[in-house]
Structures are given as C-alpha cells and as structure tokens.
Amino acid sequence: MKYLAFISLLFAGLHLSATPIDSTINIDQQDINGSIASYIRSGDSKSLANYFSATLDLTVPGNEGTYSKSQAEIIVKNFFSQYAPVTFTVNQQGSSGEGSQFAIGTLKTASGSFRAYYLLKKSAGQQLIVVLQFEEE
C-alpha cells in the first residue's frame, strides 16, 4: 500500500514539474511574436530577417514570390524604406497543434495602411517565418 502511495506521489510530482516547462514554451513563443511585431513596428528589416527561414513566401506591393532569406531581407528593407512604419498592431494570433504560429495585424505607414500576416513554423528547434505578407488595405 505504501508503494502505491509513493508511485502516486511520484507521478503527481512529474505532472506538476511538466507544467512550468510547457508554460516556458508558451512564454518563448509570445516573446518571438513580440520581437517580430517590434521589428515590423520599427521597420528593422535586418533584425526581422533573423527570423526568416532559408526560403520564404513574401508578398509586398510590387513583389510576390518565394525568395531566399537574403533576397527577402533586401525586399523588406526596400518596402520599409518606401513605406516607413508608423504603428503596427497585432489584431489576431494563434497556433496549430503542429506548432505553427501565425499573426495578423495592421501596419500603418506614412503612405497608407497594410494588412500584415506572418506564419512561423518550427525548423531545427527554432520558430522561423515561412510566410510574410504586407497587402494594401
């Protein structure tokens, strides 16, 4: 009987210790979304590109396609130069059971507003942007 009580306590302890690890993962995911939003808000294409996958689907006015990380960084830099960000607000974000995350927001620039969307997928243990879109509203 004591053995069963010990096993029950052991499993209860394992369950409780797993909870903070899961919470940490959620906090890290929120930090990633916060960082990406901050880089979009400030027009920092170089820092934003740190989250780009090796290739990504990119849509900005005048450019739409699949680009390498370095090509995408240049295109986004030109986009931010032409449309200097004033504010960026995340309107909706979520995740899938497979670990993908997305965010939809509004980028306001001196020249107009854009619907912004990005999709993150886990690659080599790291969340990376595989889709980035800025479409005029």
C-alpha positions in Angstrom: 0.0 0.0 0.0 2.8 2.4 0.8 4.4 1.5 -2.5 1.2 2.6 -4.4 1.1 5.8 -2.4 4.7 6.5 -3.3 4.1 5.8 -7.0 1.0 8.1 -7.0 3.1 10.9 -5.4 5.9 10.3 -7.9 3.6 10.6 -10.9 1.9 13.7 -9.4 5.3 15.3 -8.9 6.2 14.5 -12.5 2.9 16.0 -13.8 3.5 19.2 -11.8 7.0 19.6 -12.9 6.0 19.3 -16.6 3.6 22.3 -16.2 6.3 25.0 -15.9 8.2 23.6 -18.9 5.1 23.9 -21.0 4.5 27.5 -19.7 8.0 28.4 -20.6 7.5 27.3 -24.2 4.4 29.4 -24.4 6.3 32.4 -23.0 9.1 31.9 -25.5 6.5 31.8 -28.3 5.0 35.0 -27.1 8.5 36.6 -26.9 9.1 35.6 -30.6 5.8 37.2 -31.7 6.6 40.3 -29.6 10.0 40.6 -31.1 8.7 40.2 -34.7 6.0 42.8 -34.0 8.6 45.1 -32.6 10.8 44.8 -35.7 7.9 45.4 -38.0 6.8 48.4 -36.0 10.3 49.9 -36.2 11.0 48.9 -39.8 14.0 46.9 -38.7 14.4 44.5 -41.7 17.9 43.3 -40.6 16.6 42.1 -37.1 13.4 40.8 -38.7 15.4 38.7 -41.2 16.9 36.8 -38.2 13.6 35.1 -38.0 13.3 34.2 -41.8 13.6 30.6 -42.8 16.1 29.8 -45.6 13.3 30.4 -48.1 10.0 32.2 -47.5 6.9 33.2 -49.4 6.9 37.0 -49.4 4.3 39.4 -50.6 4.8 43.2 -50.6 3.5 45.7 -53.2 5.4 45.0 -56.4 6.9 41.7 -55.3 5.3 38.4 -54.7 7.1 35.0 -54.7 9.4 32.6 -52.9 12.7 34.2 -52.0 15.9 33.3 -50.2 16.5 34.8 -46.8 18.9 37.4 -48.2 16.7 38.3 -51.1 13.7 38.7 -48.8 15.7 40.9 -46.4 16.5 43.3 -49.2 12.9 43.4 -50.5 11.6 44.0 -46.9 14.2 46.7 -46.4 13.1 48.4 -49.6 9.4 48.1 -48.6 10.2 49.7 -45.2 12.1 52.5 -47.0 9.2 53.2 -49.3 6.5 52.8 -46.6 8.0 53.9 -43.3 6.2 52.3 -40.5 4.3 54.5 -38.0 2.5 51.8 -36.0 2.0 48.1 -36.1 -0.8 46.4 -34.1 -1.3 42.6 -33.9 -5.1 42.0 -34.2 -5.1 38.2 -34.0 -2.6 35.5 -33.3 -2.8 31.8 -32.9 -1.1 28.4 -33.2 -1.8 24.9 -34.6 -1.3 21.6 -32.9 1.8 21.0 -35.1 3.5 24.0 -33.5 2.9 26.6 -36.3 2.1 30.1 -35.3 0.5 33.0 -37.1 -0.3 36.6 -36.6 -2.4 39.1 -38.4 -2.1 42.8 -37.9 -2.3 46.3 -39.3 0.7 48.2 -40.3 0.1 51.9 -40.6 2.7 53.9 -42.6 3.0 57.5 -43.7 1.7 56.3 -47.1 -1.2 54.1 -46.1 -2.3 51.0 -44.2 -1.4 47.4 -44.8 -2.8 44.1 -43.7 0.2 42.2 -42.3 0.4 38.4 -42.0 3.1 36.1 -41.0 3.4 32.3 -40.4 6.0 30.7 -38.3 7.0 27.0 -38.5 9.4 25.2 -36.3 12.7 24.2 -38.1 15.7 22.7 -36.3 14.0 23.6 -32.9 13.5 27.2 -33.8 10.4 29.1 -34.9 11.1 30.8 -38.3 9.0 32.9 -40.6 7.9 30.9 -43.7 5.3 33.4 -45.0 5.3 37.2 -44.7 2.7 39.4 -46.4 2.0 43.1 -46.4 -1.1 43.8 -48.5 -2.6 47.3 -49.0 -5.9 47.9 -47.4 
